Amino acid sequence: MDLKDKNVIYSGGFGGIGLAGVREFLKSGAKYVTILDLNENKEVMLELKTSHPGAKIDYIPVDLTKKESITAAFKSAVEKMGHFDVLVNGCGICMDSEVDLTIQINLLGLIHSTLTALPYMDKSSGGRGGTILNISSVSGLEITPLFAIYAASKHGVTAFTRCMGDQIYFDRFGVRFLAICPGLTKTNLIKDNYLSTTFKFCQEIGKRYRHAIVQSAEECAKNMIKVIETGKNGGVYLLDLGNMDEIPYKRQWVVTYETH
Ligand SMILES: NC(=O)c1ccc[n+]([C@@H]2O[C@H](COP(=O)([O-])OP(=O)(O)OC[C@H]3O[C@@H](n4cnc5c(N)ncnc54)[C@H](O)[C@@H]3O)[C@@H](O)[C@H]2O)c1
């Protein structure tokens, strides 16, 4: 997909990866970018509008833990934008002591956003189709035992994306689904993340993450744009240390049907 003149909704656009992502969308020629996030960052909004006078940039509040907030945010976005071509589901927390909240934001919030966005994009009922990119994680590919709840939420995101990327859905909705799985990326989410382990006794072991090599949010965002430009429907992409690699899917099971 060529991003020139496209309308983009970026959920989580004031976060570390989010803001870098919004900047890359604007650099790639997006015409209209609406940021959905919990709180407005007025300074950032002003800076974005000043540096991209040719683009339209809006903010709409959303709280992903509340379904009615998600519904209202998309309704308001479509009233302002007319339509959108790309949705990035990019909110997330890593806070394993908060089990319900982690699943609510990382998985349920992302699922509800997707299901709310789809009818607006649905080609079978007059929409234009488009692309939904979900931000999973390396914890949605590998097991990361110190962060078991976060990993469970992110495996959910990867599985949901692969399911929604099935041809049966593409044929109806005309919407391409992609997931990116960033490795450790320098944002607030990983600052002191040893405090976010599933069990307190693992905090000491978690301190080893302080010595991990991490990528920048900008490196991650540049590759996110490449995934949107070139990714195939249902594709899952590892974005780590400035690299981008597609993660092939290997079937372990198929249904066995009765034969008559
Ligand atoms: N930083 C990393 O190492 C890393 C690695 C893999 C995946 N990720 C994923 O990337 C995405 C972005 O993370 P980040 O590192 O930029 O973190 P971040 O903390 O900088 O950004 C998270 C964003 O989510 C928003 N958010 C949190 N709760 C919300 C709620 N209830 N409703 C609406 N918005 C809410 C925050 O306001 C913020 O803008 C997340 O899905 C995260 O899990 C991050």
The ligand as an ORCA input file, in Angstrom:
! r2SCAN-3c Opt
* xyz 0 1
  N       8.681     -1.008     23.924
  C       8.870     -2.286     23.663
  O       9.934     -2.879     23.940
  C       7.791     -3.086     22.970
  C       8.125     -4.354     22.475
  C       7.148     -5.112     21.857
  C       5.871     -4.607     21.716
  N       5.566     -3.386     22.210
  C       4.176     -2.923     22.033
  O       4.171     -1.717     21.302
  C       2.996     -0.974     21.625
  C       3.407      0.452     21.987
  O       4.196      0.391     23.169
  P       5.301      1.456     23.573
  O       6.530      0.717     23.858
  O       5.342      2.557     22.599
  O       4.718      1.905     24.990
  P       4.227      3.305     25.524
  O       3.943      3.074     26.967
  O       5.188      4.378     25.163
  O       2.862      3.552     24.729
  C       1.670      2.883     25.052
  C       0.492      3.722     24.606
  O      -0.719      3.041     24.984
  C      -1.609      4.016     25.511
  N      -2.578      3.407     26.438
  C      -2.319      2.737     27.579
  N      -3.469      2.389     28.188
  C      -4.480      2.843     27.393
  C      -5.892      2.798     27.480
  N      -6.536      2.231     28.514
  N      -6.620      3.362     26.493
  C      -6.003      3.967     25.456
  N      -4.660      4.034     25.317
  C      -3.916      3.491     26.277
  C      -0.705      4.991     26.267
  O      -1.360      6.213     26.526
  C       0.451      5.099     25.288
  O       0.233      6.081     24.302
  C       2.322     -1.741     22.779
  O       1.319     -2.579     22.235
  C       3.445     -2.605     23.319
  O       2.960     -3.756     23.972
  C       6.488     -2.597     22.826
*
